[in-house]
Amino acid sequence: MPCQKARPVVLEPLVTAEIETPADTVGDITSDLSARRGRINDTRPKTNGTTSIAALVPLAELENYASRLQSMTGGEGNFNMTFSHYEPVPANIQQELTRDYKSAGSESSAM
Protein backbone atom coordinates (compact mmCIF):
# COMPACT_ATOMS: atom_id res chain seq x y z
CA MET A 1 0.00 0.00 0.00
CA PRO A 2 1.61 3.34 -1.03
CA CYS A 3 0.41 5.19 2.06
CA GLN A 4 2.10 2.70 4.39
CA LYS A 5 5.39 3.04 2.49
CA ALA A 6 5.32 6.76 3.27
CA ARG A 7 5.40 5.92 7.00
CA PRO A 8 2.74 8.40 8.12
CA VAL A 9 2.99 9.86 11.60
CA VAL A 10 0.08 10.90 13.80
CA LEU A 11 0.55 14.29 15.44
CA GLU A 12 -1.08 15.47 18.65
CA PRO A 13 -1.57 18.98 20.03
CA LEU A 14 0.49 19.97 23.05
CA VAL A 15 -0.53 22.77 25.38
CA THR A 16 1.35 24.86 27.89
CA ALA A 17 -0.48 24.40 31.18
CA GLU A 18 -0.04 27.01 33.90
CA ILE A 19 -1.17 25.63 37.24
CA GLU A 20 -1.43 27.49 40.52
CA THR A 21 -1.65 25.21 43.51
CA PRO A 22 -1.12 25.29 47.27
CA ALA A 23 2.55 24.65 48.03
CA ASP A 24 1.80 21.44 49.92
CA THR A 25 0.25 19.78 46.82
CA VAL A 26 3.07 20.48 44.34
CA GLY A 27 4.41 16.90 44.55
CA ASP A 28 0.98 15.42 43.84
CA ILE A 29 0.40 17.77 40.91
CA THR A 30 3.80 17.23 39.30
CA SER A 31 3.46 13.44 39.70
CA ASP A 32 0.02 13.53 38.13
CA LEU A 33 1.24 15.65 35.21
CA SER A 34 4.18 13.29 34.63
CA ALA A 35 1.80 10.33 34.59
CA ARG A 36 -0.14 12.19 31.87
CA ARG A 37 3.00 12.45 29.71
CA GLY A 38 3.51 16.04 30.84
CA ARG A 39 6.91 17.72 31.03
CA ILE A 40 7.41 20.14 33.90
CA ASN A 41 9.19 23.26 32.63
CA ASP A 42 9.16 25.44 35.73
CA THR A 43 7.95 25.69 39.31
CA ARG A 44 7.91 29.00 41.14
CA PRO A 45 6.89 29.64 44.73
CA LYS A 46 4.62 32.65 45.16
CA THR A 47 4.30 34.92 48.17
CA ASN A 48 0.74 33.84 48.99
CA GLY A 49 1.69 30.23 49.87
CA THR A 50 0.96 28.89 46.41
CA THR A 51 3.24 27.58 43.70
CA SER A 52 3.01 28.18 39.97
CA ILE A 53 3.80 25.17 37.78
CA ALA A 54 4.40 25.43 34.03
CA ALA A 55 4.21 22.22 32.02
CA LEU A 56 3.94 21.04 28.44
CA VAL A 57 1.17 18.42 28.24
CA PRO A 58 -0.63 16.56 25.43
CA LEU A 59 -4.11 18.04 25.17
CA ALA A 60 -5.69 14.57 25.14
CA GLU A 61 -4.29 13.94 28.63
CA LEU A 62 -6.07 16.95 30.15
CA GLU A 63 -9.63 15.76 29.63
CA ASN A 64 -11.54 16.45 32.87
CA TYR A 65 -8.37 17.90 34.41
CA ALA A 66 -10.19 20.78 36.12
CA SER A 67 -12.18 18.40 38.33
CA ARG A 68 -9.10 16.27 39.01
CA LEU A 69 -7.11 19.36 40.01
CA GLN A 70 -9.92 20.52 42.30
CA SER A 71 -9.95 17.10 43.94
CA MET A 72 -6.16 17.03 44.47
CA THR A 73 -6.02 20.58 45.87
CA GLY A 74 -9.17 20.64 47.97
CA GLY A 75 -10.72 23.14 45.57
CA GLU A 76 -7.82 25.60 45.83
CA GLY A 77 -5.97 24.92 42.56
CA ASN A 78 -6.63 26.45 39.17
CA PHE A 79 -5.10 26.24 35.74
CA ASN A 80 -5.20 27.58 32.24
CA MET A 81 -3.75 26.26 29.05
CA THR A 82 -2.68 27.63 25.70
CA PHE A 83 -1.85 25.80 22.51
CA SER A 84 1.89 25.28 22.03
CA HIS A 85 2.56 23.04 19.02
CA TYR A 86 2.09 19.58 17.52
CA GLU A 87 4.37 16.60 18.19
CA PRO A 88 4.35 13.01 16.95
CA VAL A 89 2.35 10.64 19.12
CA PRO A 90 4.62 8.13 20.94
CA ALA A 91 5.13 4.88 19.03
CA ASN A 92 3.14 2.72 21.47
CA ILE A 93 0.10 5.00 21.22
CA GLN A 94 0.43 5.22 17.44
CA GLN A 95 0.39 1.40 17.27
CA GLU A 96 -2.73 1.38 19.44
CA LEU A 97 -4.43 3.91 17.15
CA THR A 98 -3.49 1.86 14.07
CA ARG A 99 -4.85 -1.31 15.68
CA ASP A 100 -8.11 0.45 16.63
CA TYR A 101 -8.44 1.90 13.10
CA LYS A 102 -7.93 -1.49 11.49
CA SER A 103 -10.44 -3.21 13.77
CA ALA A 104 -13.01 -0.43 13.14
CA GLY A 105 -12.50 -0.88 9.39
CA SER A 106 -13.07 -4.62 9.59
CA GLU A 107 -16.24 -4.07 11.65
CA SER A 108 -17.70 -1.59 9.15
CA SER A 109 -16.91 -3.82 6.16
CA ALA A 110 -18.83 -6.68 7.86
CA MET A 111 -22.04 -4.59 7.80
Phi and psi in degrees as a GROMACS rama.xvg file:
@    title "Ramachandran Plot"
@    xaxis  label "Phi"
@    yaxis  label "Psi"
@TYPE xy
-58.2678  -37.6147  PRO-2
-62.6977  -40.5576  CYS-3
-68.051  -32.5988  GLN-4
-66.583  -26.7368  LYS-5
-73.6539  -12.8143  ALA-6
54.4659  64.759  ARG-7
-63.6096  152.97  PRO-8
-126.256  133.997  VAL-9
-86.5927  130.969  VAL-10
-105.264  150.76  LEU-11
-129.886  148.122  GLU-12
-75.7829  137.729  PRO-13
-112.156  144.091  LEU-14
-121.522  152.069  VAL-15
-90.7225  118.359  THR-16
-102.17  129.448  ALA-17
-111.439  115.339  GLU-18
-117.667  132.626  ILE-19
-113.104  125.04  GLU-20
-142.054  153.831  THR-21
-57.8933  143.592  PRO-22
-56.4106  -32.1712  ALA-23
-76.9695  -4.12295  ASP-24
-110.58  6.17746  THR-25
-57.334  -44.2818  VAL-26
-59.881  -43.9392  GLY-27
-63.5065  -42.2586  ASP-28
-67.5717  -46.8429  ILE-29
-65.3047  -36.8727  THR-30
-64.1586  -42.7233  SER-31
-64.2561  -42.6723  ASP-32
-64.1363  -40.5372  LEU-33
-63.1044  -38.8863  SER-34
-66.109  -21.4439  ALA-35
-95.929  21.4788  ARG-36
65.9732  23.5308  ARG-37
-82.7414  152.804  GLY-38
-118.791  117.204  ARG-39
-74.5725  124.355  ILE-40
-98.8155  -31.1725  ASN-41
-163.745  144.378  ASP-42
-132.544  133.167  THR-43
-135.215  121.676  ARG-44
-68.7815  143.76  PRO-45
-112.486  164.693  LYS-46
-72.5632  -17.6977  THR-47
-92.0563  17.266  ASN-48
84.1575  8.75314  GLY-49
-109.895  169.237  THR-50
-129.24  139.926  THR-51
-99.3617  129.304  SER-52
-119.341  129.399  ILE-53
-111.836  130.646  ALA-54
-144.485  152.973  ALA-55
-104.411  120.129  LEU-56
-136.047  139.093  VAL-57
-61.1998  133.172  PRO-58
-56.3195  -38.348  LEU-59
-60.4117  -25.4349  ALA-60
-82.9043  -6.99219  GLU-61
-102.575  12.8977  LEU-62
-60.7922  129.394  GLU-63
62.0754  23.3769  ASN-64
-68.2241  -32.4193  TYR-65
-57.9408  -45.399  ALA-66
-70.364  -35.644  SER-67
-64.7051  -43.6894  ARG-68
-62.4783  -43.4201  LEU-69
-59.7814  -39.5613  GLN-70
-65.9388  -43.7194  SER-71
-70.981  -26.0315  MET-72
-109.02  8.97525  THR-73
63.1285  31.7001  GLY-74
83.0239  6.26406  GLY-75
-100.988  -7.73781  GLU-76
-93.2527  155.043  GLY-77
-147.084  162.564  ASN-78
-152.72  161.11  PHE-79
-141.087  160.644  ASN-80
-140.779  150.188  MET-81
-135.356  144.647  THR-82
-59.2693  138.73  PHE-83
-111.153  -63.9863  SER-84
-171.693  179.949  HIS-85
-104.875  146.522  TYR-86
-137.71  155.122  GLU-87
-62.0996  141.76  PRO-88
-68.4927  140.854  VAL-89
-54.6939  149.634  PRO-90
-53.857  -42.9803  ALA-91
-64.4532  -36.4726  ASN-92
-74.703  -36.8545  ILE-93
-62.3667  -40.6911  GLN-94
-63.0565  -40.0942  GLN-95
-62.6836  -43.9782  GLU-96
-62.4485  -41.9862  LEU-97
-62.8371  -44.4157  THR-98
-61.5545  -45.198  ARG-99
-63.4769  -40.0584  ASP-100
-63.307  -45.0588  TYR-101
-64.8607  -40.6373  LYS-102
-70.532  -33.382  SER-103
-67.1036  -37.3418  ALA-104
-66.2658  -38.6244  GLY-105
-72.0823  -30.3253  SER-106
-70.417  -40.6593  GLU-107
-73.3694  -28.8947  SER-108
-75.9717  -17.3437  SER-109
-79.3633  -14.1269  ALA-110
